């Protein structure tokens, strides 16, 4: 459940929120023992180490930021290198395709030129032969037509001769009859009539035979004339077809010229593709060198970050040793407050266990259930309701007791912060950047500082770190923590964030 949905209840009677602040947070005007010169010197050293620690922490954080930026830039450069390589490969593919198309088009052009030339020569010869054949067929058709006409005239003349022959036969018959009537006087005339009759009979037979032959000739000539006309028509169609073929040959020439133009266009594409591929290859080499340089810079920054982390650890160790030496330092009162508050929280948890308000399994629950729709991600456990009820009074009172305290909250051993100060436990909105700065409850802080504070089992731990406030803003702070032990078992720690 959300923190804002819960009402903060009073602490058990064993811990009074209205009680005076821990002894370490006494007002400055109370009597304190006079410190010796050595103690004063140690305190001043501690103060200067505190400032040095803050500066080192800030530098270390900035080195980490630059390193992360370089990592992002390196990743971007690697993507650019990959893209340039892909473009280069694509250009090479285009170049090879263009060269192949150019070769194929050249081969097509050569083939078209050869075929077109051969077809033109053959077609021209055939066209000449067809025209000569057509002219001959037409002349033959005309001659046959004239022969048919002459044959028909001869047939008419033959028919006229046959008619005359029949007349002569009739005359011969009549003459024979008259000769017979005349007796001896008409005998000579009868001889002449017989001769004329015989001649007419021979003429008739010859004319009949000639007419028969003439009929055959007329039929043959008619057949030849029809075939000659058909051949003439075929020749005319062949001439027209040859003209169509000539037109198609012209189109083939036009296609050949188009292929020539295509070859020129392919050459115009191929050359820039070659140049582009070369430029991309050069750019890829330059970018690869740049990536290698960035990688070297990142390695140097990583080593610098490791050294600054070591300096921070040394500084934190010195500050912790001074604070634990008994010499009064600016952290002494806060260390006491942290340890006393951690002990008070442990007592509250043990009292809740004793009253049966929660069991050990629930108090040490590590099943972090994500809160749907939260950004940054928030979680719930089975002890959140208890911490929402017990922790706000003690945490809010300590937050208001010292101006250096930026926040104070209990976290479990995995860095989960169930119940934060009220000003950092607002309801999430639609802006993740705002949420990151103002909705810090129910979240897991498992960074180096957060986990170290959550898992520390020494009496206290003093660290310096940069707090991410969201939107690229960071605040250099000190983190003071003390362990929370419940029935001898490490539950987590109580963290106090301090202004430097």
C-alpha positions in Angstrom: 0.0 0.0 0.0 1.1 3.6 -0.5 2.6 5.6 2.3 0.1 8.5 1.8 -2.8 6.1 2.3 -1.6 5.3 5.9 -2.0 7.4 9.0 1.1 7.7 11.2 0.2 6.3 14.6 2.0 7.1 17.8 5.0 5.1 18.9 4.7 2.6 21.8 4.8 3.9 25.3 8.3 2.7 25.7 9.5 5.4 23.3 8.3 9.0 23.7 8.5 11.2 20.6 8.3 14.2 22.9 11.3 13.2 24.8 14.4 15.4 24.6 16.7 14.8 21.6 19.6 12.3 22.0 22.4 13.6 24.2 24.6 14.0 21.1 22.2 16.7 19.8 22.3 19.0 22.9 21.9 22.7 22.2 25.2 24.4 21.6 24.9 26.7 24.6 25.0 23.8 27.1 28.1 23.4 29.2 30.6 21.1 27.5 34.1 20.2 28.7 36.9 22.5 27.4 38.7 20.7 24.6 42.5 20.4 24.6 44.7 21.8 21.9 45.3 18.3 20.4 41.6 17.6 20.3 41.0 21.0 18.6 43.7 20.2 16.1 42.2 16.8 15.4 38.8 18.3 15.1 40.1 20.9 12.6 41.8 18.1 10.7 38.6 16.1 10.6 36.7 19.2 9.3 39.3 19.6 6.5 39.2 15.9 5.7 35.5 16.2 5.5 35.8 19.0 2.9 38.5 17.1 1.1 36.4 14.0 1.1 33.4 15.9 -0.3 35.6 17.3 -3.1 37.1 13.9 -3.9 33.6 12.4 -3.9 32.4 15.1 -6.3 35.4 14.6 -8.6 34.9 10.8 -8.5 31.3 11.3 -9.4 32.1 13.6 -12.2 34.7 11.1 -13.5 32.0 8.4 -13.4 29.6 10.8 -15.2 32.2 11.5 -17.9 32.9 7.8 -18.2 29.2 7.0 -18.6 28.9 9.7 -21.2 32.0 8.3 -23.0 30.4 4.8 -22.8 27.3 6.2 -24.4 29.3 8.0 -27.0 31.3 4.9 -27.7 28.2 2.9 -28.1 26.9 5.6 -30.5 30.1 5.6 -32.4 30.0 1.8 -32.7 26.5 2.1 -34.1 27.7 4.7 -36.6 30.6 2.5 -37.5 28.2 -0.4 -38.1 25.9 1.8 -40.1 28.8 3.1 -42.2 30.0 -0.5 -42.8 26.5 -1.5 -43.8 26.3 1.5 -46.2 29.7 0.6 -47.6 28.6 -3.0 -48.1 25.4 -1.7 -49.8 27.4 0.6 -52.0 29.7 -2.3 -53.0 26.7 -4.4 -53.8 25.2 -1.6 -55.9 28.5 -1.2 -57.6 28.8 -4.9 -58.4 25.2 -4.9 -59.6 25.8 -1.9 -61.7 28.9 -3.4 -63.3 27.0 -6.7 -63.9 24.1 -4.8 -65.4 26.5 -2.8 -67.5 28.2 -5.9 -68.8 24.8 -7.5 -69.5 23.5 -4.4 -71.3 26.7 -4.2 -73.4 26.2 -7.9 -74.4 22.6 -7.2 -75.2 23.6 -4.2 -77.3 26.2 -6.2 -79.2 23.8 -9.0 -79.8 21.1 -6.6 -80.9 23.5 -4.9 -83.3 24.5 -8.3 -84.9 20.9 -9.6 -85.1 19.5 -6.3 -86.4 22.2 -6.2 -89.1 21.7 -9.7 -90.2 17.9 -9.3 -90.2 18.2 -6.1 -92.2 20.4 -7.7 -94.8 18.1 -10.8 -95.1 15.0 -8.7 -95.1 16.3 -6.3 -97.8 17.2 -9.3 -100.0 13.9 -11.0 -99.4 12.0 -7.8 -100.0 13.7 -7.3 -103.3 12.9 -10.9 -104.3 9.4 -10.6 -103.2 8.9 -7.4 -105.1 10.4 -9.0 -108.3 8.1 -12.1 -107.7 5.1 -9.8 -107.3 5.9 -7.9 -110.4 6.4 -11.2 -112.4 3.2 -12.7 -111.0 1.3 -9.6 -111.9 2.7 -9.6 -115.5 2.0 -13.4 -115.8 -1.5 -12.8 -114.5 -2.1 -10.1 -117.1 -0.7 -12.4 -119.9 -2.8 -15.3 -118.8 -5.8 -13.0 -118.7 -5.0 -12.0 -122.3 -4.6 -15.7 -123.3 -8.0 -16.5 -121.7 -9.5 -13.6 -123.7 -7.9 -14.9 -126.9 -9.0 -18.5 -126.2 -12.5 -17.3 -125.7 -12.4 -15.5 -129.0 -11.0 -18.6 -130.7 -13.8 -20.6 -129.2 -16.3 -18.2 -130.7 -14.6 -18.5 -134.1 -14.7 -22.3 -133.7 -18.4 -22.1 -132.9 -18.9 -20.0 -136.1 -17.0 -22.5 -138.2 -19.1 -25.3 -136.8 -22.2 -23.4 -137.7 -20.9 -22.8 -141.3 -20.0 -26.5 -141.5 -23.5 -27.5 -140.5 -24.9 -25.1 -143.2 -22.5 -26.7 -145.8 -23.7 -30.1 -144.8 -27.3 -29.1 -145.2 -26.4 -27.6 -148.6 -24.6 -30.9 -149.6 -27.6 -32.9 -148.5 -29.9 -30.6 -150.5 -27.6 -30.8 -153.5 -27.6 -34.6 -153.4 -31.4 -34.6 -153.3 -31.6 -32.2 -156.3 -28.9 -34.3 -158.2 -31.0 -37.4 -157.7 -34.0 -35.7 -159.1 -32.2 -34.4 -162.1 -31.0 -37.9 -163.1 -28.2 -38.3 -165.6 -27.9 -34.6 -166.0 -27.3 -34.0 -162.3 -24.7 -36.7 -161.9 -21.7 -34.3 -162.0 -23.4 -32.0 -159.5 -24.0 -35.1 -157.3 -20.3 -35.8 -157.3 -19.5 -32.2 -156.3 -22.2 -32.4 -153.6 -20.7 -35.6 -152.3 -17.3 -34.0 -152.1 -18.6 -31.0 -150.4 -20.4 -33.2 -147.9 -17.3 -35.2 -147.2 -15.3 -31.9 -146.7 -18.0 -30.6 -144.5 -17.9 -33.8 -142.4 -14.1 -33.6 -142.1 -14.4 -29.9 -141.2 -17.0 -30.7 -138.6 -14.8 -33.4 -137.0 -11.7 -31.2 -137.0 -13.6 -28.3 -135.6 -15.1 -30.5 -132.9 -11.7 -31.8 -132.0 -10.3 -28.3 -132.0 -13.2 -27.1 -129.9 -12.5 -29.9 -127.4 -8.9 -29.0 -127.2 -9.7 -25.3 -127.0 -12.1 -26.0 -124.1 -9.3 -27.9 -122.2 -6.9 -25.0 -123.0 -9.4 -22.4 -121.7 -9.9 -24.4 -118.5 -6.2 -24.7 -117.9 -5.6 -21.1 -118.7 -8.4 -20.1 -116.3 -6.9 -22.3 -113.5 -3.4 -20.8 -114.1 -5.0 -17.3 -114.1 -6.7 -18.0 -110.7 -3.5 -19.4 -109.2 -1.5 -16.5 -110.7 -3.8 -14.0 -109.1 -3.6 -15.8 -105.8 0.2 -15.7 -106.0 0.1 -12.1 -106.9 -2.1 -11.4 -103.8 0.3 -13.5 -101.6 3.2 -11.5 -103.0 1.4 -8.2 -102.2 0.7 -9.5 -98.6 4.4 -10.5 -98.4 5.4 -7.0 -99.4 3.1 -5.5 -96.8 4.5 -7.9 -94.2 8.0 -7.0 -95.1 7.2 -3.4 -94.6 5.8 -4.3 -91.1 8.9 -6.2 -90.3 10.9 -3.2 -91.5 9.0 -1.1 -89.0 9.7 -3.6 -86.2 13.3 -3.6 -87.2 13.2 0.2 -86.7 11.7 -0.3 -83.3 14.5 -2.8 -82.6 17.0 -0.1 -83.5 15.2 2.3 -81.2 15.4 -0.4 -78.4 19.1 -0.8 -79.1 19.6 3.0 -78.8 17.7 2.8 -75.5 20.0 0.1 -74.3 23.0 2.3 -75.2 21.4 5.1 -73.2 20.8 2.7 -70.3 24.5 1.7 -70.3 25.4 5.4 -70.0 23.0 5.8 -67.1 24.4 2.7 -65.4 27.9 4.1 -65.8 26.7 7.4 -64.3 25.4 5.4 -61.3 28.4 3.0 -61.0 31.1 5.7 -60.7 29.5 7.6 -57.8 28.8 4.3 -56.1 32.5 3.4 -56.4 33.4 6.8 -55.0 30.8 6.6 -52.2 32.0 3.1 -51.2 35.6 4.4 -51.0 34.5 7.3 -48.9 32.4 5.1 -46.6 35.4 2.7 -46.2 37.6 5.7 -45.3 35.0 7.1 -42.9 34.7 3.6 -41.3 38.4 3.5 -40.8 38.4 7.0 -39.3 35.5 6.1 -37.0 37.1 2.9 -35.9 40.2 4.8 -35.0 38.0 7.3 -33.1 36.3 4.5 -31.2 39.7 3.0 -30.3 40.7 6.4 -28.9 37.5 6.7 -27.0 38.0 3.2 -25.6 41.5 4.2 -24.4 40.0 7.3 -22.8 37.3 5.3 -21.1 40.0 2.9 -19.8 42.0 5.9 -18.4 38.8 7.3 -16.8 38.0 3.9 -15.3 41.5 3.8 -13.8 41.0 7.4 -12.5 37.6 6.5 -11.1 39.1 3.5 -9.3 41.8 5.7 -7.8 39.3 8.3 -6.7 37.2 5.6 -5.2 40.3 4.5 -3.3 40.9 8.0 -2.2 37.3 8.3 -1.0 37.6 5.1 0.9 40.9 6.3 2.5 39.3 9.6 3.4 36.2 7.9 4.8 38.4 5.6 6.8 40.3 8.5 8.3 37.1 10.4 9.1 35.7 7.2 10.7 38.8 6.6 12.7 38.8 10.2 14.0 35.1 10.1 14.8 35.6 6.8 16.6 38.6 8.0 18.6 36.5 9.9 21.1 37.7 13.3 19.9 34.7 15.6 19.5 34.1 16.3 15.7 31.2 17.8 13.8 30.0 14.2 13.2 30.2 13.2 16.9 26.7 14.3 17.8 25.2 12.9 14.6 26.9 9.5 15.1 25.4 9.3 18.5 22.0 10.2 17.1 22.3 7.6 14.4 23.3 4.8 16.7 20.6 5.7 19.3 17.9 6.0 16.7 18.9 2.6 15.1 18.7 1.1 18.6 15.3 2.7 19.2 13.9 1.4 15.9 15.2 -2.1 16.7 13.4 -1.9 20.1 10.2 -0.8 18.3 10.4 -3.8 16.0 11.1 -6.2 18.9 8.1 -4.8 20.8 5.9 -5.3 17.7 7.1 -8.9 17.5 6.4 -9.4 21.2 2.8 -8.1 20.8 2.2 -10.4 17.8 1.7 -7.5 15.4 4.1 -9.1 13.0 6.2 -12.2 12.7 9.9 -12.6 12.0 9.1 -14.0 8.5 7.1 -10.9 7.6 9.6 -8.5 9.2 12.4 -10.0 7.2 10.4 -10.3 4.0 12.4 -10.1 0.8 9.6 -10.6 -1.7 9.6 -7.1 -3.2 6.3 -6.8 -5.1 6.4 -4.1 -7.8 3.8 -1.3 -7.6 2.1 -1.3 -11.0 2.6 1.9 -13.0 5.3 3.4 -10.8 8.3 5.2 -12.4 10.8 5.0 -10.8 9.8 1.5 -9.7 8.4 1.2 -6.2 7.8 -2.0 -4.3 5.8 -3.4 -1.4 6.7 -6.0 1.3 4.8 -7.5 4.2 6.5 -5.1 6.7 5.7 -1.8 4.9 2.5 -1.3 6.9 4.4 -1.6 10.2 7.2 0.8 9.2 4.6 3.3 7.9 3.0 3.2 11.3 6.1 3.2 13.5 8.9 5.1 11.8 7.5 8.5 10.7 7.4 10.1 14.2 11.0 9.2 15.1 12.3 10.0 11.6 10.5 13.4 11.3 11.6 14.5 14.7 15.3 13.7 14.0 15.0 15.4 10.5 13.8 18.7 12.2 16.5 18.6 14.9 19.5 19.6 12.8 19.9 21.8 9.7 22.6 19.5 8.2 20.2 16.5 8.0 18.8 16.3 4.5 17.0 13.0 5.2 16.9 10.1 7.6 15.3 6.7 7.0 15.6 3.0 7.8 16.5 0.6 5.0 16.5 -3.2 5.0 19.7 -5.2 4.3 19.1 -5.0 0.5 18.7 -1.3 0.4 14.9 -1.3 0.3 13.6 2.0 1.9 10.0 1.3 2.9 9.1 4.5 4.7 10.8 7.8 3.9 10.5 11.3 5.3 7.1 12.8 4.4 8.6 15.4 2.0 10.2 12.6 0.0 7.1 10.3 0.2 4.7 12.1 -2.1 2.4 10.5 -4.5 3.9 9.8 -7.9 2.9 11.8 -10.9 3.4 11.5 -14.6 6.9 13.1 -14.6 9.6 10.5 -13.8 12.2 13.2 -13.1 10.0 14.9 -10.5 9.1 11.4 -9.1 12.8 10.6 -8.7 13.3 13.6 -6.5 10.1 13.7 -4.5 8.9 10.0 -4.3 11.8 8.2 -2.9 9.9 5.8 -0.6 9.2 2.2 -1.5 12.3 2.1 -3.6 15.5 0.0 -3.6 18.8 1.9 -3.3 21.3 -0.7 -4.1 24.2 1.6 -5.3 27.6 1.3 -3.6 26.7 3.8 -0.8 23.2 2.4 -0.3 24.3 -1.2 0.0 27.3 -0.4 2.2 25.0 1.4 4.6 22.3 -1.4 4.5 24.8 -4.2 5.1 27.2 -2.5 7.5 27.4 -4.2 11.0 30.0 -1.9 12.5 28.7 0.6 15.1 28.5 3.3 12.4 29.6 3.9 8.9 30.5 7.4 7.5 30.5 7.7 3.7 30.6 10.5 1.1 28.6 10.2 -2.1 26.7 12.2 -4.7 22.9 11.9 -4.4 21.0 11.7 -7.7 18.2 14.2 -7.5 16.9 13.5 -11.0 17.2 15.5 -14.2 21.0 15.4 -14.2 21.3 17.2 -10.8 23.5 15.7 -8.1 24.1 16.8 -4.5 27.4 15.9 -2.7 26.5 14.5 0.7 27.7 12.5 3.6 25.9 9.3 4.5 26.0 8.3 8.2 24.5 4.9 9.1 24.2 2.5 12.0 23.0 -1.1 11.9 19.6 -2.2 13.1 19.7 -5.6 14.8 16.4 -7.3 15.8 16.8 -10.2 18.2 20.4 -10.5 17.2 19.6 -10.7 13.5 20.7 -7.9 11.1 17.5 -6.3 9.7 19.2 -3.4 7.9 20.5 0.1 8.8 19.4 3.6 9.7 20.7 6.2 7.2 21.2 9.9 7.8 22.0 12.1 4.8 24.0 15.1 5.7 24.9 18.3 3.9 28.6 18.8 3.4 
